């Protein structure tokens, strides 16, 4: 029964007038009815929103814990399925974006004046693997690939996961080892061991 406008025709803001305060005093005109509503159950709304999040995660192959913090408790098999789907999504994005990023780097070289690098057609984007296996799994696969005749550079890059800089350092260390194959006893180093290590330019880790 409250009026919507005051005597000057301005809309009355009752939300500011009826302050929710224990010491507030509400003064209303005669004949106005005041009633108290019941508590609204928001559970159906929350469950509906949570179901939408689950469907969105399934369609986009996004791990559910990334969207819903309380979704961490799940079975190991379900976690593996989510991880595999997410890895497949990342691999698809890597394949579709590689050519564009290679073009970006060609333009960067062209902008800096390095026309030789800008005209190269053998550029390749190197991405961090979407799934990171353990070291034992890597070297187990590497030994099997070596037995099958896979080239060493491919094994070190695609299976072990070395970067080009690590590959060059690895090759230099391998060359140094082959040039001076003196055995070094790291368990009980003595004077001869120290001399051998010094000749090879390395060090002893204990």
C-alpha positions as CSV (number, residue, x, y, z in Angstrom):
1,X,0.0,0.0,0.0
2,X,3.0,2.4,-0.2
3,X,2.9,5.1,-2.8
4,X,5.4,4.8,-5.7
5,X,6.1,8.5,-6.0
6,X,6.4,11.4,-3.6
7,X,4.5,14.7,-3.8
8,X,7.0,16.1,-6.3
9,X,6.6,13.1,-8.7
10,X,10.0,11.5,-7.9
11,X,10.2,7.8,-7.6
12,X,10.7,6.7,-3.9
13,X,13.7,4.5,-3.2
14,X,12.2,2.2,-0.4
15,X,15.4,0.1,-0.4
16,X,17.3,3.0,1.0
17,X,14.5,3.9,3.5
18,X,13.9,0.5,5.0
19,X,17.4,-0.1,6.3
20,X,18.1,-3.6,7.7
21,X,19.5,-2.5,11.1
22,X,18.5,-3.6,14.6
23,X,18.3,0.1,15.7
24,X,16.3,1.2,12.6
25,X,12.8,2.7,13.0
26,X,10.5,2.4,10.1
27,X,7.7,4.9,9.8
28,X,5.0,4.1,7.3
29,X,1.6,5.7,6.5
30,X,-1.6,4.4,8.0
31,X,-3.0,1.3,6.3
32,X,0.3,-0.1,5.0
33,X,0.7,-3.9,5.4
34,X,4.1,-5.4,6.3
35,X,4.7,-9.1,6.0
36,X,7.7,-11.4,6.3
37,X,8.6,-13.8,3.5
38,X,9.8,-17.4,4.0
39,X,13.4,-18.5,3.3
40,X,14.0,-19.3,-0.4
41,X,15.7,-22.6,-1.1
42,X,18.6,-21.9,-3.5
43,X,19.7,-25.6,-3.8
44,X,17.9,-26.2,-7.1
45,X,19.5,-23.2,-8.7
46,X,22.9,-24.1,-7.4
47,X,22.5,-27.7,-8.7
48,X,21.4,-26.5,-12.1
49,X,24.4,-24.2,-12.4
50,X,26.7,-27.0,-11.2
51,X,25.3,-29.3,-13.9
52,X,25.9,-26.7,-16.5
53,X,29.5,-26.4,-15.4
54,X,29.9,-30.2,-15.7
55,X,28.4,-30.3,-19.2
56,X,30.6,-27.3,-20.2
57,X,33.7,-29.1,-18.9
58,X,32.8,-32.3,-20.8
59,X,32.1,-30.6,-24.1
60,X,35.3,-28.4,-24.0
61,X,37.5,-31.2,-22.5
62,X,38.5,-29.0,-19.6
63,X,39.5,-30.6,-16.3
64,X,36.5,-30.2,-13.9
65,X,38.7,-29.0,-10.9
66,X,39.7,-26.0,-13.1
67,X,36.1,-24.9,-13.1
68,X,34.7,-26.2,-9.9
69,X,37.1,-26.4,-6.8
70,X,34.9,-29.0,-5.0
71,X,35.3,-31.4,-7.9
72,X,38.7,-32.7,-6.9
73,X,37.3,-35.9,-5.3
74,X,36.9,-38.3,-8.1
75,X,38.0,-41.8,-9.1
76,X,41.5,-42.4,-10.6
77,X,40.0,-43.8,-13.8
78,X,37.8,-40.7,-14.2
79,X,40.8,-38.5,-13.6
80,X,42.8,-40.3,-16.3
81,X,39.9,-39.9,-18.8
82,X,39.8,-36.2,-18.1
83,X,43.5,-35.8,-18.5
84,X,43.6,-37.7,-21.8
85,X,40.8,-35.6,-23.2
86,X,42.5,-32.4,-22.1
87,X,45.8,-33.6,-23.6
88,X,44.1,-34.3,-26.9
89,X,42.6,-30.8,-26.9
90,X,46.0,-29.2,-26.2
91,X,47.6,-31.2,-29.0
92,X,44.9,-30.1,-31.4
93,X,45.5,-26.4,-30.4
94,X,49.3,-26.9,-30.8
95,X,48.9,-28.2,-34.3
96,X,46.5,-25.5,-35.4
97,X,48.6,-22.6,-33.9
98,X,52.1,-23.7,-34.9
99,X,52.0,-22.3,-38.5
100,X,50.7,-18.9,-37.3
101,X,53.3,-18.5,-34.6
102,X,56.1,-19.5,-37.1
103,X,54.8,-16.7,-39.3
104,X,54.9,-14.3,-36.3
105,X,58.6,-15.1,-35.7
106,X,59.4,-14.6,-39.4
107,X,57.9,-11.2,-39.2
108,X,59.9,-10.5,-36.0
109,X,63.1,-11.4,-37.8
110,X,62.1,-9.3,-40.8
111,X,61.4,-6.4,-38.5
112,X,64.8,-6.7,-36.9
113,X,66.5,-6.8,-40.3
114,X,67.5,-10.4,-40.2
115,X,66.3,-11.4,-43.7
116,X,68.2,-14.7,-43.7
117,X,66.2,-16.0,-40.7
118,X,63.0,-14.4,-42.0
119,X,63.2,-16.3,-45.3
120,X,63.9,-19.7,-43.7
121,X,61.2,-22.3,-44.3
122,X,62.4,-24.9,-41.8
123,X,61.1,-23.2,-38.7
124,X,59.3,-25.4,-36.2
125,X,57.5,-24.4,-33.0
126,X,58.6,-26.5,-30.0
127,X,55.8,-26.9,-27.4
128,X,56.0,-28.2,-23.9
129,X,54.4,-31.7,-24.0
130,X,50.8,-31.6,-22.6
131,X,51.6,-34.7,-20.6
132,X,54.9,-35.1,-18.7
133,X,55.9,-38.7,-18.1
134,X,58.3,-39.7,-15.4
135,X,62.0,-40.0,-16.1
136,X,61.8,-43.8,-15.8
137,X,59.1,-43.9,-18.5
138,X,61.0,-41.6,-20.7
139,X,64.3,-43.6,-20.6
140,X,62.4,-46.9,-20.9
141,X,60.8,-45.6,-24.1
142,X,64.1,-44.2,-25.3
143,X,65.9,-47.5,-24.9
144,X,63.2,-49.3,-26.8
145,X,63.3,-46.7,-29.5
146,X,67.1,-47.0,-29.8
147,X,66.8,-50.7,-30.1
148,X,64.3,-50.2,-32.9
149,X,66.8,-48.0,-34.8
150,X,65.3,-44.6,-34.1
151,X,67.8,-41.7,-34.6
152,X,69.4,-40.3,-31.4
153,X,68.3,-36.7,-32.1
154,X,64.7,-37.8,-32.5
155,X,64.9,-39.8,-29.3
156,X,66.4,-37.0,-27.2
157,X,64.0,-34.4,-28.6
158,X,60.7,-36.2,-28.8
159,X,61.0,-38.9,-26.1
160,X,63.4,-37.6,-23.5
161,X,62.2,-34.0,-24.0
162,X,65.4,-32.1,-24.5
163,X,65.5,-28.6,-25.9
164,X,67.9,-27.7,-28.7
165,X,70.2,-26.0,-26.2
166,X,70.2,-29.1,-24.1
167,X,70.9,-31.2,-27.2
168,X,74.0,-29.2,-28.0
169,X,75.3,-29.4,-24.5
170,X,74.6,-33.2,-24.5
171,X,76.5,-33.6,-27.8
172,X,79.5,-31.6,-26.4
173,X,79.6,-33.7,-23.3
174,X,79.3,-36.9,-25.3
175,X,82.2,-35.8,-27.5
176,X,84.3,-34.9,-24.5
177,X,83.6,-38.4,-23.0
178,X,84.5,-40.2,-26.2
179,X,87.7,-38.2,-26.5
180,X,88.8,-39.1,-23.0
181,X,87.2,-42.3,-21.9
182,X,89.2,-42.5,-18.6
183,X,87.0,-44.1,-16.0
184,X,86.4,-42.0,-12.9
185,X,85.5,-43.5,-9.6
186,X,83.0,-41.1,-8.0
187,X,82.6,-43.3,-4.9
188,X,86.1,-42.8,-3.5
189,X,87.9,-40.1,-5.3
190,X,91.7,-39.9,-4.9
191,X,94.5,-37.9,-6.6
192,X,94.4,-39.9,-9.8
193,X,90.6,-39.4,-10.0
194,X,91.0,-35.6,-9.5
195,X,93.6,-35.5,-12.3
196,X,91.3,-37.4,-14.6
197,X,88.4,-35.1,-13.8
198,X,90.4,-32.0,-14.3
199,X,91.6,-33.2,-17.7
200,X,88.0,-33.7,-18.8
201,X,86.9,-30.3,-17.5
202,X,84.2,-31.8,-15.3
203,X,83.6,-32.0,-11.6
204,X,82.8,-34.6,-8.9
205,X,79.3,-34.5,-7.4
206,X,78.9,-36.1,-4.0
